[in-house]
Amino acid sequence: MPTAAFTTLGCKVNQYETQKILESFEAQGFEIAPFDAPADVYVINTCSVTQSAEAKSRQTIRRAARQNPNAIVVMTGCYAQFTIRRGEKLDEAHLVVPNPDKLRTVEYLLEHFPHFKAALEQARRQGEVPARRRSRAVLKIQDGCNVYCSFCSIPYTRPVMRSIPYQELLDEARAMVADGYREIVLTGVLIGDYGPETGSGGPDLADLCALLSEIEGLERIRISSIEPTLISNRLIDLIVGNPKMCPQLHIPLQSGDSRILKAMNRPYDQAFYLDLICRLRERIPDCGVSTDIMVGFPGEDELAFQNTCSVVEQVEFCRAHLFRYSPRPGTPAEAMRDHVPDSVKSERIQQLQQVCKAAARRYAARFLGRVERVLVESRSKLSGLMTGTSDHYLHVEFAASPSLAGQLVRVRITDLAADGVIGEVVSG
């Protein structure tokens, strides 16, 4: 049986799309292998949000080619789309699938490399069926972005705003629950803009969440990255009143300085962001907030950087994804003056990492002695304990049987860990 291995760089939208590509390969009869194992086909879903992401995409493609020189290496995603636009070619990539067609990757592969068809037909005759198991499902509800932040290339690689019709999403969610998933993470490029204007068929984001919560067997709904200006009062009301909604949101900050936010073309300032967090935690006590922060945007001086640190300390993000600014071809920020030296970016990101770590630890300390609902995921290779994610997005480690994987359990938080918390399973 032909084997295929997959890896994802970048956002949760990419993760969702990789999962759909993987499922299409499974449907054709491919056996799914870990990415670091020998395989006949390697599929890399690339990212181009930063120069570092592009470099990592290239490194991953070359690593796949080294693992099995006889394998077919396929690249798709945002970086793949940029290579098409720029007329670039990677010798190690045997097939480049345009980003808009990535969900048809298996069709591209079978068309360009028809020798796989005979092997798949033979595998089907033998009745070989691969198996897999996961703890949570990611459901893509929207694609495309029209915000045009001055540093971002996504509107150029995903320009068409589209909401997936809600009936399709309900059907897909029901199928996920039937497969054993208990948590669904909603994702999209501009998820807060989900609605009838772009094809939902009626519901907006809050309405969709309410409809999903009616699915029997679905126990948790989590919303991934959502712009601060698109968090409606109705959505907050739903999180407050619906026990299936996780009390956690990923809200990009990018910078804590109002002048830099304006240069980024972000539609809010520091005061708006802090007021939003205050309103959220007034309605949703201890609401978990994760975020993205960019370091070293053009014109970021020491005062602007310290303003970002101040916001981190005030908000106490449960998790923060930090990344250095790097120019994206064709974006307005590329032509800006006062670019920050790489050495300064490195110093600032190290400093901000410490600030974020301390703030996350203070946030986690709020839960000491409390009982959290945790989705059991896997066993830690370091501690040997089982791991999982709480409703509030805490990484929890606890002693339990591996047979609990994929189930929701109640865990009392007993101690802080280097990257999360320690707990013990309680009955009831």
Secondary structure as GFF3:
##gff-version 3
##sequence-region A 1 428
A	DSSP	beta_strand	3	8	.	.	.	ID=ss1
A	DSSP	alpha_helix	12	28	.	.	.	ID=ss2
A	DSSP	beta_strand	31	33	.	.	.	ID=ss3
A	DSSP	beta_strand	41	46	.	.	.	ID=ss4
A	DSSP	alpha_helix	51	67	.	.	.	ID=ss5
A	DSSP	beta_strand	72	77	.	.	.	ID=ss6
A	DSSP	alpha_helix	78	86	.	.	.	ID=ss7
A	DSSP	beta_strand	95	96	.	.	.	ID=ss8
A	DSSP	three_ten_helix	99	104	.	.	.	ID=ss9
A	DSSP	alpha_helix	105	112	.	.	.	ID=ss10
A	DSSP	alpha_helix	115	126	.	.	.	ID=ss11
A	DSSP	beta_strand	136	143	.	.	.	ID=ss12
A	DSSP	alpha_helix	154	157	.	.	.	ID=ss13
A	DSSP	beta_strand	162	163	.	.	.	ID=ss14
A	DSSP	alpha_helix	166	178	.	.	.	ID=ss15
A	DSSP	beta_strand	183	188	.	.	.	ID=ss16
A	DSSP	three_ten_helix	191	193	.	.	.	ID=ss17
A	DSSP	three_ten_helix	196	198	.	.	.	ID=ss18
A	DSSP	alpha_helix	205	212	.	.	.	ID=ss19
A	DSSP	beta_strand	220	223	.	.	.	ID=ss20
A	DSSP	three_ten_helix	228	230	.	.	.	ID=ss21
A	DSSP	alpha_helix	233	241	.	.	.	ID=ss22
A	DSSP	beta_strand	245	250	.	.	.	ID=ss23
A	DSSP	alpha_helix	258	263	.	.	.	ID=ss24
A	DSSP	alpha_helix	270	283	.	.	.	ID=ss25
A	DSSP	beta_strand	288	295	.	.	.	ID=ss26
A	DSSP	alpha_helix	302	315	.	.	.	ID=ss27
A	DSSP	beta_strand	319	324	.	.	.	ID=ss28
A	DSSP	three_ten_helix	332	335	.	.	.	ID=ss29
A	DSSP	alpha_helix	342	365	.	.	.	ID=ss30
A	DSSP	beta_strand	371	379	.	.	.	ID=ss31
A	DSSP	beta_strand	386	390	.	.	.	ID=ss32
A	DSSP	beta_strand	395	398	.	.	.	ID=ss33
A	DSSP	three_ten_helix	402	404	.	.	.	ID=ss34
A	DSSP	beta_strand	408	417	.	.	.	ID=ss35
A	DSSP	beta_strand	420	426	.	.	.	ID=ss36
###
